[in-house]
Amino acid sequence: MQVIGNIINIFEKTIKYGILEIQDGKISSIKILAEEAASNTPYILPGFVDAHVHVESSMLTPAQFARLAVVHGTVSTVSDPHEIGNVLGKAGVEYMIHNARQTPFKFCFGAPSCVPATTFETAGAIITPNDIEELFQQYEEIGYLAEVMNFPGVLNGDEDMLMKIALAKSYNKPVDGHAPGLRGDAARKYIEAGCQTDHECFTEEEALDKLKYGMKILIREGSAAKNFEALIGLLPEYYNDLMFCSDDKHPDNLVEGHINLLVKRALSKYPSLLFEILKVACVNPVLHYQLPVGLLREGDNADFILIENLQNFEILQTYISGKIVAENGISKIPNLPSEVVNHFECNFKTAEQFQVKAEGERIQVIEVLDGQLITLRLECPALVKDGLVVSDVKNDILKIAVVNRYHDAPPAIGFIKNFGLKQGAIGSSVAHDSHNIIVVGVDDEAITEVVNMIIKARGGVAAISGKGVKNLLELPIAGIMSGEDGYLVAKEYSAIDRFAKDLGCTLNSPFMSLSFMALLVIPNLKLSDFGLFDGENFSFTSLFIEKIN
């Protein structure tokens, strides 16, 4: 097979008109016909790689994720399956591998290092060092040790954490980091322990601190966390040490675009740095993670894309192992069914279980920041009615709850600002990282109804209006994914996203932001199924600032 076009050689920084000869899924030869690009001719370049993503956060199985991603020129992802790992343990990771094998897409999965993420929440499973070693031994798709979120454990010499890092080193596997806000000597120590990447930097200064000690920095732009604008200024000088990633991407956003959008944005800022930008988007992840992905060289796997031109970067075709997997916006990966697996054992709740007895006049409040995973801590007056603390809709201080999905337990209750709901409630069983049920609402009745909708479906994203109108996207696979057609799931998710905004939610991505409010490893104030958690001191804290004696 032959493919003719303007061949972009990222390594030599050239664009020449030529022919790719493809045989048995590999590039057997590259014939240059002219030393310059030809006009009105497609451009050929390596496929894009998402250098860090949790496929489960798309609410799609790997097979469905791949079906959508190839349309945008993505040929591979570095995928951390710790979301399903927190629900089903090692078996969940194996589920992702087997599901992914249904497609030609090149998934590189990590062995989750922190399941559960902390001991301050209830997860559905534990992944031990022995599990990690078995994953390294048994599956070629396991290419690295997934993000080491327990950076306090690394810094304090936690035996279990250091053992997992040592295992990765012994199998010659890269180690992903996760250390938001870590700077100076602490960052140096964390990096020297073996953690090689970080996707959590939200300022250029933090990224520069980590680059100084030899860390690779991932520029993240996902559905909730958006750090592109803060970090893209690093690219002209540090392009050899950067990669692009989405981390978490909801299905509607995946339909709109993927890494291709970051390439276009980067080119709009630095139009003269085409080769440097493509090195970040295509080459660096392949080399760092030793991915079996071709980079448009003779002998490489035939993984590449054709674009219309360098101005609009329209993806015309995507090839994986020499076969067309997407063409003109249409995926050629079939809509495949997926097995349903789950772990969901709790019973229905009552409104009384979400009541909060007033024990003080002032409360600690989580302040959510749109486009960020970090939160702030506020001290606010409690709105008390009939001896109970209730949502203060006027001041946008709403009740938030986390419900244990793995066994029956009392809900944990807190209060949160900046969701903006004026009526009803929204909730989800996608709640990083343990994936208990998380819900925010204006009253206990609406909160209860949303929680029970999710319990009945054994997983999902749900919302209810003040008039009782309901909306539910069922997620029966581990309570976090749907096995349905990815485009249909995206459409249904878009509908419930609009529904949440019609209830008054002012956040760009209401459900994605909600899903991170139980992520204890990201400061400042979060809520686990055990209670309100201080992410800076890594300890539980009281809802009431000064309790009444």
C-alpha positions as CSV (number, residue, x, y, z in Angstrom):
1,M,0.0,0.0,0.0
2,Q,1.2,3.5,-0.7
3,V,0.2,6.9,0.9
4,I,1.3,10.0,-0.9
5,G,1.6,13.5,0.7
6,N,3.8,16.1,2.3
7,I,5.8,14.1,4.9
8,I,6.5,15.9,8.1
9,N,9.8,14.7,9.6
10,I,9.8,16.0,13.2
11,F,13.3,14.7,13.9
12,E,14.9,16.5,10.9
13,K,12.5,19.4,11.0
14,T,11.6,19.0,7.3
15,I,8.5,18.8,5.1
16,K,9.0,17.0,1.8
17,Y,6.7,15.6,-0.8
18,G,6.9,11.8,-0.9
19,I,5.5,8.3,-0.8
20,L,5.1,6.0,2.2
21,E,5.3,2.3,1.3
22,I,3.4,0.2,3.8
23,Q,3.8,-3.5,4.2
24,D,2.6,-5.8,7.0
25,G,1.5,-2.9,9.2
26,K,4.9,-1.2,9.0
27,I,6.5,1.6,6.9
28,S,8.8,-0.4,4.6
29,S,10.2,2.7,2.8
30,I,9.9,6.4,2.5
31,K,10.5,7.8,-1.0
32,I,11.1,11.5,-1.3
33,L,9.9,12.9,-4.6
34,A,10.5,16.6,-4.0
35,E,12.6,18.5,-1.4
36,E,9.7,20.8,-0.7
37,A,6.0,20.4,0.1
38,A,3.6,20.2,-2.8
39,S,0.6,22.6,-2.9
40,N,-3.0,21.2,-2.5
41,T,-1.6,18.0,-1.0
42,P,-2.4,16.5,2.4
43,Y,0.3,16.5,5.1
44,I,1.4,13.3,6.7
45,L,2.6,13.2,10.4
46,P,2.8,10.9,13.3
47,G,-0.4,10.3,15.3
48,F,-1.2,12.1,18.5
49,V,-0.7,10.6,22.0
50,D,-2.6,11.5,25.1
51,A,0.2,11.2,27.7
52,H,-2.0,10.8,30.7
53,V,-5.7,10.0,30.8
54,H,-8.2,8.0,32.8
55,V,-10.3,6.4,30.1
56,E,-13.1,5.7,32.7
57,S,-13.6,9.4,33.2
58,S,-15.0,9.6,29.6
59,M,-17.7,7.3,31.0
60,L,-16.8,5.0,28.0
61,T,-15.1,1.7,27.8
62,P,-11.7,1.6,26.1
63,A,-13.3,0.2,22.9
64,Q,-15.7,3.1,22.8
65,F,-13.1,5.7,23.8
66,A,-10.9,4.5,21.0
67,R,-13.7,4.8,18.5
68,L,-14.2,8.5,19.3
69,A,-10.5,9.4,19.7
70,V,-9.2,8.1,16.4
71,V,-11.4,10.6,14.6
72,H,-9.2,13.4,16.0
73,G,-5.9,11.8,15.0
74,T,-5.2,10.1,18.4
75,V,-3.5,6.7,17.9
76,S,-2.5,5.9,21.5
77,T,-3.1,6.9,25.1
78,V,-1.1,6.4,28.3
79,S,-4.0,5.3,30.4
80,D,-4.2,5.1,34.2
81,P,-7.0,2.6,35.1
82,H,-7.0,3.5,38.8
83,E,-10.7,4.6,38.6
84,I,-11.9,1.0,37.9
85,G,-9.1,-0.2,40.1
86,N,-10.6,1.5,43.1
87,V,-13.9,-0.3,42.4
88,L,-12.8,-3.7,41.4
89,G,-9.0,-3.9,42.1
90,K,-6.7,-5.9,39.8
91,A,-9.7,-7.5,38.1
92,G,-10.8,-4.0,37.0
93,V,-7.5,-3.3,35.4
94,E,-7.7,-6.6,33.6
95,Y,-11.2,-5.7,32.4
96,M,-9.8,-2.6,30.7
97,I,-7.0,-4.5,29.1
98,H,-9.3,-7.2,27.6
99,N,-11.9,-4.6,26.5
100,A,-9.1,-2.6,24.8
101,R,-7.9,-5.6,22.9
102,Q,-11.1,-5.5,20.8
103,T,-9.7,-2.5,18.9
104,P,-6.4,-1.7,17.0
105,F,-5.9,1.5,19.2
106,K,-2.7,1.4,21.1
107,F,-3.5,1.6,24.8
108,C,-0.7,1.7,27.3
109,F,-2.1,1.0,30.7
110,G,-0.4,1.7,34.1
111,A,-0.3,-0.4,37.1
112,P,-2.2,1.7,39.7
113,S,0.1,2.7,42.5
114,C,-2.4,4.2,45.0
115,V,-5.6,2.0,45.3
116,P,-7.1,3.1,47.5
117,A,-5.8,6.7,47.1
118,T,-5.8,7.2,50.8
119,T,-6.8,5.4,54.0
120,F,-9.3,8.2,54.7
121,E,-12.1,6.9,52.5
122,T,-13.8,3.7,51.5
123,A,-12.8,2.1,48.2
124,G,-14.0,-1.1,46.7
125,A,-10.7,-2.8,46.5
126,I,-6.9,-2.7,47.3
127,I,-4.1,-3.1,44.8
128,T,-1.0,-4.5,46.5
129,P,2.6,-4.6,45.4
130,N,2.1,-8.3,44.6
131,D,-0.8,-7.3,42.3
132,I,1.4,-4.7,40.6
133,E,4.2,-7.3,40.0
134,E,1.7,-9.7,38.5
135,L,0.4,-7.0,36.2
136,F,3.9,-6.2,35.0
137,Q,4.6,-9.9,34.5
138,Q,1.4,-10.9,32.8
139,Y,0.4,-8.1,30.5
140,E,2.5,-6.4,27.8
141,E,-0.1,-3.6,27.8
142,I,1.0,-2.6,31.4
143,G,3.7,-0.1,30.5
144,Y,4.4,2.0,33.6
145,L,3.6,2.5,37.3
146,A,0.6,4.9,37.4
147,E,0.6,8.2,39.2
148,V,2.1,8.1,42.6
149,M,-0.5,10.3,44.4
150,N,0.8,9.5,47.9
151,F,3.7,11.9,47.7
152,P,3.7,12.4,51.5
153,G,4.3,8.6,51.7
154,V,7.2,8.9,49.3
155,L,8.7,11.8,51.2
156,N,8.2,10.0,54.6
157,G,9.6,6.7,53.4
158,D,6.4,4.7,53.3
159,E,7.5,1.1,52.8
160,D,4.5,0.1,50.6
161,M,4.9,3.1,48.3
162,L,8.7,2.7,48.0
163,M,8.3,-1.0,47.2
164,K,5.9,-0.2,44.3
165,I,8.4,2.3,42.9
166,A,11.2,-0.2,43.3
167,L,9.2,-2.9,41.5
168,A,8.7,-0.5,38.5
169,K,12.4,0.2,38.4
170,S,13.2,-3.5,38.4
171,Y,10.9,-4.1,35.4
172,N,12.3,-1.0,33.7
173,K,8.9,0.7,33.8
174,P,8.5,4.5,34.0
175,V,7.0,6.0,37.2
176,D,4.3,8.6,36.9
177,G,4.1,11.3,39.5
178,H,1.3,13.4,41.0
179,A,2.4,16.2,43.3
180,P,0.2,19.3,43.1
181,G,2.0,22.3,44.6
182,L,5.1,20.4,45.6
183,R,8.2,22.7,45.4
184,G,11.8,23.0,46.4
185,D,13.6,20.3,48.4
186,A,10.4,18.3,48.8
187,A,9.9,18.2,45.0
188,R,13.6,17.3,44.5
189,K,13.3,14.4,47.0
190,Y,10.1,13.1,45.4
191,I,11.7,13.2,41.9
192,E,14.9,11.5,43.2
193,A,12.8,8.7,44.6
194,G,11.9,7.8,41.0
195,C,8.8,9.9,40.1
196,Q,9.4,11.1,36.6
197,T,6.4,13.0,35.4
198,D,3.7,15.4,36.8
199,H,0.4,16.5,35.2
200,E,-0.7,18.5,38.3
201,C,1.3,21.8,37.8
202,F,-1.1,24.8,37.7
203,T,1.6,27.5,37.6
204,E,4.6,28.0,35.5
205,E,6.8,28.6,38.5
206,E,5.8,25.2,40.0
207,A,6.6,23.5,36.6
208,L,10.0,25.2,36.3
209,D,10.9,24.0,39.8
210,K,10.2,20.4,38.8
211,L,11.8,20.7,35.4
212,K,14.9,21.9,37.2
213,Y,15.2,18.5,38.9
214,G,14.7,16.5,35.8
215,M,11.0,15.9,35.8
216,K,8.8,15.7,32.6
217,I,5.9,18.1,32.7
218,L,2.5,17.2,31.2
219,I,0.4,20.2,30.0
220,R,-3.1,19.2,31.0
221,E,-6.3,20.4,29.5
222,G,-9.3,18.3,30.5
223,S,-13.0,18.7,31.1
224,A,-12.4,20.0,34.6
225,A,-8.7,20.9,35.1
226,K,-7.4,23.4,32.5
227,N,-3.8,24.3,32.8
228,F,-2.9,24.9,29.1
229,E,-2.8,28.7,29.3
230,A,-0.8,28.7,32.5
231,L,1.9,26.3,31.2
232,I,2.1,26.7,27.4
233,G,4.6,29.5,27.8
234,L,7.2,26.8,28.7
235,L,7.0,25.2,25.3
236,P,9.6,27.4,23.3
237,E,12.4,26.5,25.8
238,Y,11.3,23.2,27.3
239,Y,9.6,21.3,24.4
240,N,11.9,18.3,24.9
241,D,10.5,17.8,28.4
242,L,6.8,18.4,27.8
243,M,3.8,16.4,26.8
244,F,0.1,17.1,26.3
245,C,-2.6,15.3,28.2
246,S,-6.3,15.5,29.1
247,D,-6.3,13.5,32.4
248,D,-10.1,13.5,32.5
249,K,-12.3,14.1,29.5
250,H,-16.1,13.7,29.4
251,P,-17.7,12.1,26.4
252,D,-19.2,15.3,24.9
253,N,-15.8,17.0,25.0
254,L,-14.2,13.9,23.4
255,V,-16.6,14.2,20.5
256,E,-15.5,17.8,20.0
257,G,-11.8,17.0,19.9
258,H,-8.7,15.7,21.7
259,I,-5.0,16.4,21.5
260,N,-5.5,17.9,18.1
261,L,-7.2,20.9,19.8
262,L,-4.1,21.5,21.9
263,V,-1.9,21.4,18.9
264,K,-4.0,23.9,17.1
265,R,-4.1,26.2,20.2
266,A,-0.3,25.9,20.6
267,L,0.2,26.7,16.9
268,S,-2.0,29.8,17.2
269,K,0.4,31.1,19.9
270,Y,3.7,29.9,18.3
271,P,3.1,29.5,14.5
272,S,6.9,29.2,13.9
273,L,7.3,26.2,16.3
274,L,5.4,23.5,14.3
275,F,8.1,20.8,14.9
276,E,8.5,21.6,18.6
277,I,4.8,21.4,19.1
278,L,4.5,18.1,17.3
279,K,7.4,16.8,19.3
280,V,5.3,17.5,22.5
281,A,2.2,16.0,21.0
282,C,3.6,13.0,19.1
283,V,7.2,12.1,19.9
284,N,7.9,12.7,23.6
285,P,5.2,10.3,25.0
286,V,6.3,7.5,22.6
287,L,10.0,7.8,23.7
288,H,9.3,8.3,27.4
289,Y,6.9,5.4,27.8
290,Q,8.5,3.2,25.1
291,L,5.2,2.9,23.3
292,P,4.8,0.6,20.3
293,V,3.8,3.6,18.2
294,G,5.4,4.6,14.9
295,L,7.0,8.0,14.4
296,L,7.0,8.1,10.6
297,R,10.4,6.4,10.1
298,E,11.3,3.5,7.9
299,G,10.7,0.3,9.9
300,D,8.3,1.9,12.3
301,N,4.7,0.8,12.8
302,A,2.5,2.6,10.3
303,D,0.7,4.8,12.8
304,F,0.1,8.2,11.3
305,I,-2.4,10.8,10.3
306,L,-3.2,12.9,7.2
307,I,-4.3,16.5,7.7
308,E,-5.7,18.9,5.1
309,N,-3.2,21.7,5.7
310,L,-1.1,23.4,8.4
311,Q,-3.6,26.1,8.9
312,N,-6.8,24.3,9.9
313,F,-5.2,21.0,10.9
314,E,-8.3,19.2,9.7
315,I,-7.9,15.4,10.3
316,L,-8.5,13.6,7.0
317,Q,-7.4,10.1,7.9
318,T,-6.0,8.2,10.8
319,Y,-3.9,5.0,10.3
320,I,-3.0,2.5,13.0
321,S,-0.7,-0.4,12.0
322,G,-1.2,0.5,8.3
323,K,-5.0,0.4,8.4
324,I,-7.4,3.3,8.1
325,V,-9.3,3.6,11.4
326,A,-11.0,7.0,10.8
327,E,-11.7,9.0,7.7
328,N,-13.3,12.5,7.2
329,G,-14.7,12.6,10.7
330,I,-16.1,9.0,10.7
331,S,-14.7,6.3,12.9
332,K,-14.1,2.9,11.3
333,I,-13.8,1.2,14.7
334,P,-17.0,-0.8,15.1
335,N,-19.6,-0.2,17.9
336,L,-18.7,-3.2,20.0
337,P,-20.7,-4.5,23.1
338,S,-19.0,-4.6,26.5
339,E,-19.4,-7.0,29.4
340,V,-21.0,-5.5,32.6
341,V,-19.0,-5.8,35.8
342,N,-19.8,-3.9,39.0
343,H,-19.5,-3.5,42.8
344,F,-22.5,-1.6,44.2
345,E,-24.0,-2.8,47.5
346,C,-25.7,0.0,49.4
347,N,-29.4,0.4,50.1
348,F,-31.8,3.3,49.5
349,K,-31.5,6.4,51.7
350,T,-34.0,8.6,53.5
351,A,-34.1,12.4,53.7
352,E,-33.6,12.3,57.4
353,Q,-30.1,10.7,56.9
354,F,-29.0,13.9,55.2
355,Q,-30.0,16.3,58.0
356,V,-27.3,18.2,59.9
357,K,-28.0,19.2,63.5
358,A,-26.7,22.7,64.2
359,E,-23.7,22.5,66.6
360,G,-22.3,25.9,65.9
361,E,-22.9,29.2,64.2
362,R,-20.1,29.1,61.6
363,I,-19.1,26.3,59.3
364,Q,-16.2,25.4,57.1
365,V,-17.2,25.5,53.4
366,I,-15.5,24.0,50.3
367,E,-15.1,26.6,47.6
368,V,-14.9,25.0,44.2
369,L,-12.9,26.8,41.5
370,D,-14.1,26.4,37.9
371,G,-11.4,24.7,35.8
372,Q,-9.3,23.6,38.8
373,L,-9.1,20.5,40.9
374,I,-7.8,22.4,44.0
375,T,-10.4,23.9,46.3
376,L,-10.3,26.7,48.8
377,R,-11.5,26.7,52.4
378,L,-14.0,29.3,53.6
379,E,-15.6,30.1,56.9
380,C,-19.2,31.1,56.6
381,P,-22.3,31.6,58.8
382,A,-24.5,28.6,59.0
383,L,-28.1,28.9,57.9
384,V,-30.1,27.2,60.6
385,K,-33.8,26.3,60.4
386,D,-35.6,24.3,63.1
387,G,-32.2,23.4,64.7
388,L,-30.8,22.1,61.4
389,V,-28.1,23.5,59.1
390,V,-29.6,23.8,55.6
391,S,-28.5,25.0,52.1
392,D,-28.2,28.7,51.9
393,V,-29.3,29.1,48.3
394,K,-29.2,33.0,48.4
395,N,-25.5,32.9,49.3
396,D,-24.8,29.9,47.1
397,I,-23.7,27.7,50.0
398,L,-25.2,24.3,49.2
399,K,-25.3,20.9,51.0
400,I,-22.9,18.3,49.6
401,A,-22.9,14.6,50.6
402,V,-20.8,11.5,50.0
403,V,-22.6,8.2,50.3
404,N,-20.7,4.9,50.7
405,R,-21.6,2.7,47.7
406,Y,-19.8,-0.4,48.9
407,H,-21.8,-1.1,52.0
408,D,-24.5,0.7,54.1
409,A,-23.1,3.6,56.2
410,P,-24.4,7.1,57.2
411,P,-23.8,9.7,54.6
412,A,-21.0,12.3,55.2
413,I,-22.3,15.9,54.9
414,G,-20.6,19.2,54.1
415,F,-21.3,22.5,52.4
416,I,-19.9,23.9,49.2
417,K,-19.9,27.2,47.4
418,N,-19.9,28.1,43.6
419,F,-22.1,25.4,42.2
420,G,-24.9,28.0,41.8
421,L,-27.9,25.6,41.9
422,K,-31.1,27.4,42.5
423,Q,-33.3,24.3,42.7
424,G,-33.0,20.5,42.8
425,A,-29.8,18.5,43.0
426,I,-27.2,16.8,40.9
427,G,-25.2,13.7,41.8
428,S,-22.8,11.0,40.4
429,S,-21.2,7.7,41.2
430,V,-18.2,9.0,39.3
431,A,-16.3,10.5,42.3
432,H,-12.6,10.3,42.3
433,D,-11.0,8.2,43.4
434,S,-13.1,5.8,45.3
435,H,-16.2,6.4,43.3
436,N,-18.7,6.6,46.1
437,I,-21.9,8.6,45.4
438,I,-21.4,12.3,45.6
439,V,-24.3,14.8,45.4
440,V,-25.0,18.5,45.9
441,G,-28.4,20.1,46.2
442,V,-30.7,22.8,47.6
443,D,-32.7,20.5,50.0
444,D,-32.6,17.1,51.5
445,E,-35.5,15.7,49.5
446,A,-33.9,16.5,46.2
447,I,-30.5,15.1,47.4
448,T,-32.2,11.9,48.6
449,E,-34.0,11.4,45.3
450,V,-30.8,11.8,43.2
451,V,-28.9,9.4,45.5
452,N,-31.6,6.8,45.2
453,M,-31.8,7.2,41.4
454,I,-28.1,6.3,41.3
455,I,-28.4,3.4,43.7
456,K,-31.3,1.9,41.7
457,A,-29.3,2.1,38.5
458,R,-26.2,0.7,40.3
459,G,-24.2,3.7,39.0
460,G,-24.9,6.8,37.0
461,V,-25.1,10.6,36.7
462,A,-28.4,12.0,37.9
463,A,-30.2,15.3,38.4
464,I,-33.6,16.4,39.5
465,S,-35.4,19.8,39.2
466,G,-37.3,21.6,41.9
467,K,-40.5,20.3,40.2
468,G,-39.4,16.7,40.3
469,V,-38.3,16.4,36.7
470,K,-35.6,13.7,36.5
471,N,-32.6,13.1,34.3
472,L,-30.3,10.0,34.5
473,L,-27.4,8.7,32.5
474,E,-26.9,5.1,33.6
475,L,-23.3,3.8,34.1
476,P,-23.7,0.1,34.9
477,I,-20.0,-0.9,34.3
478,A,-18.3,-0.5,37.6
479,G,-20.7,2.4,38.3
480,I,-18.5,4.7,36.2
481,M,-18.8,3.6,32.5
482,S,-21.4,2.8,29.9
483,G,-21.0,0.1,27.3
484,E,-23.3,1.9,24.9
485,D,-22.4,3.7,21.7
486,G,-19.9,6.4,22.7
487,Y,-21.7,9.0,20.5
488,L,-25.0,8.2,22.1
489,V,-23.5,8.5,25.6
490,A,-22.0,11.8,24.6
491,K,-25.4,13.0,23.5
492,E,-27.1,11.9,26.7
493,Y,-24.3,13.4,28.8
494,S,-24.7,16.7,27.0
495,A,-28.4,16.7,27.8
496,I,-27.9,16.1,31.5
497,D,-25.1,18.7,31.5
498,R,-27.6,21.3,30.1
499,F,-30.2,20.1,32.6
500,A,-27.8,20.8,35.5
501,K,-27.0,24.3,34.1
502,D,-30.8,24.9,33.8
503,L,-31.0,24.3,37.5
504,G,-28.6,27.2,37.9
505,C,-25.2,25.6,38.0
506,T,-22.6,28.1,36.8
507,L,-19.7,25.7,36.4
508,N,-18.4,24.9,32.9
509,S,-18.5,21.2,33.6
510,P,-20.8,20.6,36.6
511,F,-20.4,16.8,36.9
512,M,-16.7,16.7,36.2
513,S,-16.1,19.4,38.9
514,L,-18.4,17.5,41.3
515,S,-16.5,14.3,40.7
516,F,-13.3,15.8,42.2
517,M,-14.9,17.1,45.4
518,A,-14.1,13.8,47.1
519,L,-10.5,13.7,45.8
520,L,-8.6,14.0,49.1
521,V,-5.1,14.0,47.5
522,I,-5.8,17.5,46.0
523,P,-5.9,20.3,48.5
524,N,-7.5,22.2,50.2
525,L,-10.8,21.1,51.6
526,K,-12.7,18.0,50.4
527,L,-15.3,15.5,51.5
528,S,-14.9,11.7,51.9
529,D,-17.5,9.2,52.9
530,F,-16.0,9.5,56.4
531,G,-16.3,13.3,56.7
532,L,-14.7,16.7,55.9
533,F,-11.0,16.4,55.0
534,D,-8.2,19.0,55.3
535,G,-6.0,18.2,52.3
536,E,-3.1,20.4,53.5
537,N,-2.8,18.8,56.9
538,F,-4.0,15.4,55.6
539,S,-6.5,14.9,58.4
540,F,-10.2,15.1,59.1
541,T,-11.6,18.4,60.3
542,S,-14.9,19.5,61.9
543,L,-17.7,21.0,59.8
544,F,-18.3,23.5,62.7
545,I,-15.6,26.0,63.4
546,E,-16.6,26.5,67.1
547,K,-19.0,23.9,68.4
548,I,-21.6,24.9,70.9
549,N,-20.8,23.6,74.4
